[in-house]
């Protein structure tokens, strides 16, 4: 290892890293709640705003493995600092997005930079945690890191709603830029950590390009397919691109030295199970955007009021995330990962009865969001520790990158698919004639289509939780 081997991580470095993590998960992810307000202010259509919401996680997911590999090669501290610079640029672009014809390109560019920031900071910081902390100190560092990521995502809806209602949504992103500057200054003097490389490995351009084409085409198809028409020529072209470049990607990467994604990492079932379940549970972020849109569009709540309902989510995930650490130490990774996933499933089930009156549904939403935070708190540290502990040192950055790619892509596609289902069924089923033939909808009857669409989208999220539980049971061993 080419690093300061005597150096031990301290709280200044750890909290500097956490500032970078929350710039992504707290500030950038506020769009899950404030997208309705932003689209009105910027005069953007809903489908384009849905792309702006999810494209940050998409670009984070596309480049996170690349940046993790680069962090191993050229230095983890350098890549973290680059991530802070991307965060500052992206946050300022989003905050300064003008109304009019330049709104779309400015907002989308800013959101892409925010995604690239997450791609730099998350894998490099996890690799740095693995390098500079050991044993129980590492588990504490992972727990606090997880508070920044999972806790940040827990507070994002509440924080975004309060800011948008009382100060203005643009100031969210100005604050994000300021936090990134502080984090940069806290991390910049850290001794470098990287892996000594034999020879001069080249960047896998072909693998990165084919993967990018597949992910972007899939994102556009999911977000805009209903608008294009599912049997239209453009939709068919996108589907063909996904299939052709997907096959090319696997052929290019399979068995290739210095591959963009090292498939050999997935020979380890524990790492594989942690990564797959991480993808699926992050995809359940779609539950948030659907329920918050339902409460605002169907129930007439403001972004602030809807965000306040998520307070229990934020409190639970921060309060109990170190309980997940203790459960890991006592029971191993498997049990708390399964328990956490079951609690998340129960939280989604509580949101399914969209046929109820708004006041009753708000009570269920408060309980649901609290259980959602509790379940993720139980899951987060055991899953992350299971993945990191089973990585060889030389692949810590790349392996952490794949694990966090699962987080970002899971969130991107979970949000995009859930929002797509919600928007699509809301517009197609304008008369509300599918589920209401079986279930009676109380209260207003002019929003039945919206409530049915939300129920269908939430069922999709429940299916992802069930698949996550199955993947954990199949891959994570019963022993500690």
C-alpha positions in Angstrom: 0.0 0.0 0.0 1.2 3.4 -0.9 -0.2 5.4 2.0 0.7 6.8 5.4 0.4 3.4 7.1 0.7 5.0 10.6 -2.2 7.4 10.0 -5.4 6.6 11.8 -8.7 8.3 10.8 -10.0 11.0 13.1 -13.3 12.8 13.5 -12.2 15.8 11.4 -11.7 13.6 8.4 -14.8 11.5 9.1 -17.1 14.5 9.4 -15.6 16.2 6.4 -16.4 13.1 4.4 -19.9 13.1 5.9 -20.5 16.6 4.7 -19.8 15.4 1.1 -22.2 12.5 1.6 -25.0 14.7 2.9 -24.5 17.2 0.1 -25.7 14.3 -2.1 -28.3 12.4 0.1 -29.7 15.4 2.0 -29.5 18.4 -0.3 -29.5 16.9 -3.8 -32.3 14.4 -2.9 -34.7 17.1 -1.7 -36.1 17.0 -5.3 -38.0 13.9 -4.2 -40.4 16.3 -2.4 -40.0 19.7 -4.0 -40.2 18.6 -7.6 -43.8 19.8 -7.8 -42.8 23.3 -6.6 -39.7 23.4 -8.8 -41.7 22.4 -12.0 -44.2 25.1 -11.4 -41.6 27.8 -10.7 -39.4 26.8 -13.7 -42.5 26.0 -16.0 -41.2 22.5 -16.7 -43.4 19.6 -17.7 -43.8 16.7 -15.2 -41.9 14.1 -17.3 -38.9 16.4 -17.7 -38.9 17.1 -14.0 -39.0 13.4 -13.3 -35.8 13.0 -15.4 -34.2 15.9 -13.4 -35.1 14.2 -10.2 -33.7 10.8 -11.1 -30.7 11.7 -13.3 -28.5 12.6 -10.4 -28.7 9.1 -9.0 -28.4 7.7 -12.5 -25.1 9.5 -13.3 -23.8 8.7 -9.8 -24.6 5.0 -10.5 -23.0 5.1 -14.0 -19.7 6.6 -12.8 -19.4 5.4 -9.2 -17.4 2.3 -10.2 -15.1 4.3 -12.5 -14.4 6.8 -9.7 -13.9 4.0 -7.2 -11.3 2.3 -9.5 -9.6 5.7 -10.1 -9.5 6.3 -6.4 -7.6 3.0 -5.9 -5.2 4.0 -8.6 -4.6 7.8 -8.3 -5.6 8.4 -4.7 -8.8 8.4 -2.7 -8.3 11.8 -1.1 -7.9 13.3 -4.6 -11.1 11.8 -5.9 -13.0 13.0 -2.7 -11.8 16.5 -3.3 -12.8 16.3 -7.0 -16.3 15.3 -5.8 -16.5 18.4 -3.6 -15.7 20.5 -6.6 -18.4 18.8 -8.7 -20.9 19.3 -5.9 -20.2 23.1 -5.7 -20.6 23.4 -9.5 -23.7 21.3 -9.7 -25.4 22.9 -6.6 -24.8 26.5 -8.0 -26.1 25.6 -11.4 -29.4 24.1 -9.9 -29.7 27.1 -7.6 -29.3 29.6 -10.4 -31.5 27.7 -12.9 -33.4 30.4 -14.9 -37.0 30.4 -15.9 -37.6 29.9 -19.6 -35.9 28.0 -22.5 -32.6 27.6 -20.6 -34.3 26.0 -17.6 -34.1 22.4 -18.9 -30.4 22.3 -19.9 -29.2 24.3 -16.9 -31.1 22.2 -14.4 -30.2 18.9 -16.0 -26.5 19.9 -16.2 -26.5 20.9 -12.6 -28.1 17.6 -11.5 -25.6 15.6 -13.6 -22.7 17.4 -11.7 -24.4 16.5 -8.4 -24.5 12.9 -9.6 -20.8 12.9 -10.5 -20.0 14.4 -7.1 -21.7 11.4 -5.4 -19.9 9.1 -7.8 -16.6 10.5 -6.5 -17.2 10.8 -2.8 -19.1 7.7 -1.9 -16.7 4.9 -3.1 -13.5 6.8 -2.3 -14.8 7.7 1.2 -15.8 4.1 1.9 -12.4 2.9 0.7 -10.8 5.5 3.0 -12.8 4.2 5.9 -11.6 0.7 5.2 -8.0 1.9 5.0 -7.8 4.3 8.0 -10.2 2.7 10.5 -10.2 -0.9 12.0 -12.4 -3.1 14.1 -15.1 -1.4 16.2 -13.7 2.0 15.2 -14.5 1.1 11.6 -18.0 0.0 12.5 -18.5 3.3 14.3 -17.2 5.2 11.2 -19.5 3.2 9.0 -22.5 3.9 11.2 -21.8 7.7 11.2 -21.2 7.5 7.4 -24.5 5.7 7.1 -26.2 8.4 9.1 -25.0 10.9 6.5 -26.3 8.8 3.6 -29.4 7.0 5.0 -30.1 9.8 7.5 -29.6 12.4 4.8 -32.2 10.7 2.6 -34.5 10.5 5.7 -34.4 14.2 6.3 -34.4 15.3 2.7 -38.2 15.5 2.2 -38.8 17.3 5.5 -35.8 19.6 4.9 -36.8 20.3 1.3 -40.4 21.1 2.2 -39.5 23.5 5.0 -36.9 25.3 2.9 -39.1 25.5 -0.2 -42.1 26.8 1.8 -40.3 29.3 4.0 -37.1 30.4 2.3 -37.2 29.2 -1.3 -36.0 26.0 -2.9 -33.0 27.7 -4.5 -31.4 28.3 -1.2 -31.2 24.5 -0.6 -28.6 24.3 -3.3 -26.7 27.4 -2.2 -26.4 25.8 1.2 -25.2 22.6 -0.5 -22.4 24.5 -2.2 -21.4 26.0 1.2 -21.4 22.6 3.0 -19.2 21.2 0.1 -16.7 24.1 0.6 -16.4 23.3 4.3 -16.1 19.6 3.7 -13.3 20.2 1.1 -11.3 22.2 3.7 -11.7 19.5 6.3 -10.5 16.7 4.0 -7.8 18.4 1.9 -4.8 17.9 4.3 -5.4 14.1 4.8 -2.5 11.8 3.8 -3.1 10.1 0.5 -4.3 6.5 0.3 -4.1 4.4 -2.8 -3.1 0.9 -4.1 0.2 0.3 -5.8 -0.5 -0.8 -9.3 1.7 -3.2 -11.3 2.2 -1.8 -14.8 0.1 0.9 -16.2 -3.6 -0.2 -16.3 -5.8 1.5 -18.9 -9.3 2.9 -18.4 -12.0 0.6 -19.8 -13.5 3.1 -22.2 -15.5 0.5 -24.1 -17.1 -0.9 -21.0 -17.9 2.6 -19.6 -19.4 3.7 -22.9 -21.6 0.7 -23.5 -22.8 0.7 -19.8 -23.6 4.5 -20.1 -25.7 3.9 -23.3 -27.7 1.2 -21.6 -28.4 3.1 -18.5 -29.3 6.4 -20.2 -31.5 4.7 -22.8 -33.2 2.7 -20.0 -33.8 5.9 -17.9 -35.3 7.7 -20.9 -37.5 4.7 -21.7 -38.8 4.5 -18.2 -39.3 8.2 -17.7 -40.7 9.1 -21.2 -42.0 5.8 -22.6 -45.6 6.6 -21.8 -45.3 10.0 -23.4 -43.7 8.6 -26.5 -46.1 5.7 -26.7 -45.0 2.2 -25.7 -45.3 0.9 -29.3 -43.9 4.1 -31.0 -40.8 4.0 -33.2 -38.7 5.9 -30.7 -39.6 3.5 -27.8 -38.7 0.5 -30.0 -35.3 2.2 -30.9 -34.6 2.7 -27.2 -35.5 -0.9 -26.4 -33.2 -2.2 -29.2 -30.3 0.1 -28.0 -30.7 -1.3 -24.5 -30.7 -4.9 -25.7 -27.8 -4.5 -28.2 -25.5 -2.4 -25.9 -26.4 -4.6 -22.9 -25.1 -7.7 -24.8 -22.0 -5.8 -25.9 -21.3 -4.7 -22.4 -21.4 -8.2 -21.0 -19.2 -9.5 -23.8 -16.7 -6.7 -23.4 -16.4 -7.0 -19.6 -16.6 -10.8 -19.1 -13.1 -12.0 -18.2 -11.4 -8.7 -19.2 -8.4 -7.5 -17.2 -9.0 -4.0 -15.6 -12.7 -4.3 -16.5 -15.0 -1.4 -15.7 -17.0 -3.9 -13.5 -15.1 -6.9 -12.2 -17.6 -9.7 -12.3 -15.3 -11.8 -10.2 -16.3 -9.8 -7.2 -19.7 -11.4 -7.5 -18.2 -14.9 -6.9 -18.5 -13.9 -3.2 -22.1 -14.7 -2.2 -22.0 -12.4 0.8 -20.9 -9.4 -1.2 -23.4 -10.3 -3.9 -26.3 -10.5 -1.5 -25.4 -7.3 0.2 -25.2 -5.5 -3.1 -28.4 -6.9 -4.6 -30.5 -6.2 -1.5 -28.9 -2.7 -1.3 -30.0 -2.0 -4.9 -33.6 -3.2 -4.2 -34.0 -1.3 -0.8 -32.7 1.9 -2.3 -35.2 1.4 -5.1 -37.9 1.7 -2.5 -37.1 5.4 -2.5 -39.8 5.3 -5.1 -42.3 4.9 -2.3 -41.4 8.4 -1.1 -41.9 10.2 -4.3 -45.2 8.4 -5.0 -46.7 9.0 -1.6 -45.5 12.6 -1.4 -46.9 13.3 -4.9 -50.1 11.6 -3.9 -50.5 13.8 -0.8 -49.7 17.0 -2.8 -51.5 16.3 -6.1 -54.3 14.1 -4.8 -54.7 15.4 -1.2 -53.9 19.1 -1.8 -51.1 19.3 0.8 -48.2 21.7 0.4 -44.7 20.5 0.1 -44.0 21.6 3.7 -47.0 19.8 5.2 -46.2 16.6 3.2 -42.5 16.8 4.2 -43.5 17.2 7.9 -45.1 13.8 7.8 -41.7 12.3 7.1 -40.3 13.6 10.4 -40.5 10.1 12.0 -38.5 8.6 9.1 -35.7 11.1 9.7 -35.7 10.7 13.5 -35.9 6.9 13.4 -33.1 6.3 10.9 -30.7 8.6 12.8 -31.8 7.3 16.3 -31.6 3.7 15.4 -28.8 3.4 12.9 -26.3 2.6 15.6 -28.7 0.0 16.9 -28.1 -1.7 13.6 -24.4 -1.6 14.4 -25.1 -3.3 17.8 -27.3 -5.9 16.1 -24.5 -6.6 13.6 -22.0 -7.2 16.5 -24.4 -9.5 18.3 -26.2 -11.5 15.5 -24.0 -11.0 12.4 -25.3 -9.4 9.2 -28.1 -11.8 8.1 -30.7 -11.3 10.8 -30.7 -7.5 11.1 -30.7 -7.2 7.3 -33.8 -9.4 7.1 -35.5 -7.7 10.1 -34.9 -4.3 8.5 -36.3 -5.4 5.1 -39.4 -6.8 6.8 -40.0 -3.6 8.6 -39.6 -1.6 5.3 -42.2 -4.0 3.7 -44.7 -3.3 6.5 -44.2 0.5 6.1 -45.1 0.2 2.4 -48.1 -2.0 3.2 -49.4 0.8 5.5 -49.4 3.2 2.5 -51.3 0.9 0.2 -54.9 1.9 1.3 -55.1 5.0 -0.8 -58.8 4.6 -0.8 -59.0 6.2 2.6 -59.8 9.8 3.5 -56.8 12.2 3.5 -56.8 12.7 7.3 -56.7 8.9 8.0 -54.1 8.4 5.3 -51.9 11.1 6.8 -51.9 9.1 10.1 -50.9 5.9 8.3 -48.2 7.9 6.4 -46.7 9.1 9.7 -46.5 5.6 11.1 -45.2 4.3 7.7 -42.4 6.7 7.3 -41.3 6.1 10.9 -41.2 2.3 10.3 -39.4 2.9 6.9 -36.6 4.8 8.8 -36.4 2.1 11.5 -36.1 -0.7 8.9 -33.4 1.1 6.9 -31.6 1.8 10.2 -31.5 -1.9 11.1 -30.3 -2.8 7.5 -27.7 -0.1 6.7 -24.6 -0.8 8.8 -24.9 -4.7 8.6 -25.2 -4.6 4.9 -22.4 -2.1 4.3 -20.1 -3.9 6.7 -20.9 -7.3 5.1 -19.9 -5.9 1.7 -16.7 -4.1 2.8 -15.5 -6.9 5.1 -15.5 -9.3 2.1 -13.5 -7.1 -0.3 -9.8 -7.7 -1.0 -7.8 -4.6 -0.1 -6.7 -4.0 -3.7 -10.3 -3.8 -4.8 -11.7 -1.8 -1.9 -12.4 1.3 -4.1 -13.8 -0.6 -7.1 -15.8 -2.9 -4.9 -17.2 -0.1 -2.7 -18.0 1.6 -6.0 -20.1 -1.3 -7.2 -21.9 -1.5 -3.8 -22.7 2.2 -3.9 -23.5 2.0 -7.6 -26.3 -0.3 -6.4 -27.5 2.4 -4.1 -27.5 5.1 -6.7 -28.9 3.0 -9.6 -31.5 1.5 -7.3 -32.7 4.9 -6.2 -32.6 6.2 -9.8 -34.6 3.4 -11.3 -36.9 3.0 -8.2 -37.8 6.7 -8.4 -38.1 6.7 -12.2 -40.2 3.5 -12.5 -42.4 4.4 -9.5 -42.9 8.0 -10.8 -43.5 6.6 -14.3 -46.1 4.1 -13.1 -47.8 6.9 -11.0 -47.8 9.4 -13.8 -48.7 6.9 -16.5 -51.7 5.3 -14.7 -52.9 8.7 -13.5 -53.2 10.0 -17.1 -54.3 6.7 -18.7 -56.9 5.8 -16.1 -58.5 9.2 -16.0 -61.9 7.9 -15.1 -60.7 5.6 -12.3 -62.2 2.4 -13.5 -59.7 -0.4 -12.6 -59.3 -0.9 -8.8 -62.5 1.1 -7.8 -64.5 -1.7 -9.3 -63.2 -3.9 -6.4 -62.4 -1.4 -3.7 -64.6 1.5 -2.5 -62.8 4.9 -2.5 -63.9 7.2 0.3 -64.1 11.0 0.0 -63.5 12.9 -3.2 -64.2 11.0 -6.4 -62.4 13.3 -8.8 -59.0 12.0 -7.8 -59.6 8.3 -7.9 -57.3 7.8 -10.9 -54.4 9.4 -8.9 -55.1 7.2 -5.9 -55.3 4.1 -7.9 -52.1 4.9 -9.7 -50.4 5.4 -6.3 -51.6 2.1 -5.1 -50.2 0.3 -8.2 -46.8 2.1 -7.9 -46.6 1.2 -4.1 -47.3 -2.5 -4.9 -44.3 -2.3 -7.2 -42.2 -1.1 -4.3 -43.5 -3.9 -2.1 -42.4 -6.4 -4.7 -38.8 -5.0 -4.5 -38.7 -5.5 -0.8 -39.8 -9.1 -1.1 -37.1 -9.7 -3.7 -34.5 -8.1 -1.3 -35.5 -10.5 1.5 -35.2 -13.5 -0.8 -31.7 -12.4 -2.0 -30.5 -12.0 1.7 -31.9 -15.4 2.7 -30.2 -17.0 -0.3 -26.7 -15.4 0.1 -26.0 -14.2 3.6 -24.9 -17.0 5.9 -26.7 -17.8 9.2 -23.6 -17.7 11.3 -22.2 -14.4 12.7 
